[in-house]
Amino acid sequence: MSALVRPRHGRMIAGVCAGLADRFGTSAPTMRVIFLLSCLLPGPQFLLYLALWLLLPNEGSTKAAV
């Protein structure tokens, strides 16, 4: 598994789904579909996405933790 960061390439909006896909070993389109389907369920999924957008460092940043 790689570090949880937002990659510079392969982003659609902020790179959160692409970063999660890299971290958990799945493809980015699969992670995006999972996220979109999860938005049909009640819960704070969109707020979690926004929080990850703000908290996850960009790839190559010095703040990236392994």
C-alpha atoms as one frame of an Amber mdcrd trajectory, in Angstrom:
protein
   0.000   0.000   0.000   1.163   3.499  -0.752   0.796   6.642   1.322  -2.575
   8.357   1.332  -1.988  11.416  -0.858  -3.813  13.161  -3.687  -1.951  12.338
  -6.922  -1.029  15.063  -9.369  -2.128  12.988 -12.384  -5.409  11.135 -12.868
  -7.546  13.623 -10.960 -11.140  14.360 -11.867 -11.969  17.045  -9.312  -9.607
  17.052  -6.348  -7.898  13.662  -6.589  -9.485  12.226  -3.452 -10.947   9.146
  -5.167  -7.731   8.596  -7.142  -5.704   8.802  -3.929  -7.993   6.383  -2.122
  -7.837   4.007  -5.095  -4.022   4.072  -5.070  -3.968   3.492  -1.330  -6.348
   0.529  -1.357  -5.194  -1.041  -4.624  -8.247  -0.511  -6.804  -8.839   1.541
  -9.930  -9.846   5.196  -9.783 -13.061   4.705 -11.841 -14.142   1.933  -9.457
 -13.553   4.186  -6.452 -15.532   6.987  -8.114 -18.483   4.657  -8.744 -18.351
   3.464  -5.127 -18.379   7.071  -3.940 -21.294   8.020  -6.208 -23.302   4.996
  -5.072 -22.552   5.798  -1.442 -24.036   9.270  -1.984 -27.405   7.584  -2.506
 -27.281   6.398   1.109 -27.956   8.733   4.027 -24.829  10.073   5.654 -22.080
  12.673   5.453 -20.250  11.282   2.389 -19.963  14.626   0.618 -18.687  16.322
   3.775 -16.120  13.549   4.192 -14.972  14.123   0.599 -14.552  17.844   1.289
 -12.635  17.120   4.494 -10.299  14.721   2.679  -9.793  17.325  -0.053  -8.607
  19.783   2.583  -6.612  17.354   4.742  -4.842  15.068   2.258  -1.528  16.433
   1.019  -0.696  16.612  -2.673   1.655  13.983  -4.051   5.239  15.133  -3.629
   4.389  17.392  -0.701   6.717  17.278   2.292   3.741  16.732   4.636   2.918
  13.274   3.176   2.883  10.674   5.945   3.365   6.992   5.220
